[in-house]
Amino acid sequence: MIALVLVGAAGRMGRAVSEAAATAPDVELRASVDRVANLGGSRGVWSHEAGDVIRAGDVVVDFSSPEGTQALAALCAERGVPLVIGT
């Protein structure tokens, strides 16, 4: 079983990854992260603190933004978490 953390979950590709993970027998979506702005709230605020949730998975899949990817890459490198970038 692969534990997945999805960043950029509210976007088109994030929703597609979420749907694919739901039907994959060997993947468990452990956390979905996006900016509150993408969920209808204040701009630039994360729905969950990304640094706190990336450890929930075996791998982080990112479909956020170029800026978000840079920050996430640093967090994943610091914590030794594999990162797949689709941005």
C-alpha positions in Angstrom: 0.0 0.0 0.0 1.4 3.4 -1.0 0.3 6.3 1.3 -0.2 9.4 -0.8 -0.2 13.1 0.2 -1.7 15.3 -2.5 -0.9 19.0 -2.7 -2.9 21.2 -5.1 -5.9 18.9 -4.5 -8.6 21.5 -5.5 -7.3 21.9 -9.0 -8.2 20.0 -12.2 -5.2 17.6 -11.9 -5.5 17.3 -8.2 -9.1 16.2 -8.5 -8.0 13.7 -11.2 -5.3 12.2 -9.0 -7.7 12.0 -6.1 -10.2 10.1 -8.2 -7.6 7.8 -9.6 -6.3 7.1 -6.0 -9.8 6.2 -4.9 -10.0 3.4 -7.4 -6.4 2.1 -7.1 -6.2 -0.9 -4.8 -2.6 -0.2 -3.7 -2.9 3.5 -3.0 -4.3 5.3 0.0 -4.9 9.0 -0.1 -3.8 10.1 3.4 -4.0 13.9 3.0 -5.2 16.5 0.5 -3.8 20.0 0.8 -4.7 23.2 -1.0 -4.8 26.9 -0.4 -7.9 28.0 1.4 -8.4 30.5 -1.6 -8.9 27.5 -3.9 -11.5 26.2 -1.4 -13.4 29.5 -1.2 -11.5 31.3 1.6 -8.8 33.8 2.1 -6.0 34.0 -0.5 -2.6 32.5 0.3 -3.6 30.6 3.4 -3.2 26.8 3.4 -6.1 24.6 4.5 -3.5 22.4 6.4 0.0 23.3 7.2 1.9 21.4 4.4 4.9 20.8 6.6 2.7 19.0 9.2 1.0 16.7 6.7 3.7 15.6 4.3 4.9 13.0 6.8 1.5 11.3 6.6 2.5 9.7 3.3 5.2 7.6 1.6 5.2 10.1 -1.3 3.9 13.6 -1.9 2.3 14.4 -5.3 2.3 18.1 -6.2 0.0 20.0 -8.6 0.1 23.3 -6.8 1.9 26.3 -8.4 5.6 27.0 -9.2 5.9 29.0 -6.0 4.2 26.3 -4.0 6.4 23.6 -5.5 9.6 25.5 -4.6 8.5 25.7 -0.9 7.3 22.1 -0.9 10.5 20.8 -2.5 12.5 22.4 0.3 10.2 20.8 3.0 10.3 17.4 1.4 14.1 17.5 1.0 14.5 18.6 4.6 12.3 15.8 5.8 13.4 13.1 3.4 10.0 12.6 1.8 9.9 11.7 -1.9 8.2 14.3 -4.1 6.5 13.9 -7.5 6.1 17.3 -9.2 3.4 17.7 -11.8 3.3 21.5 -11.8 
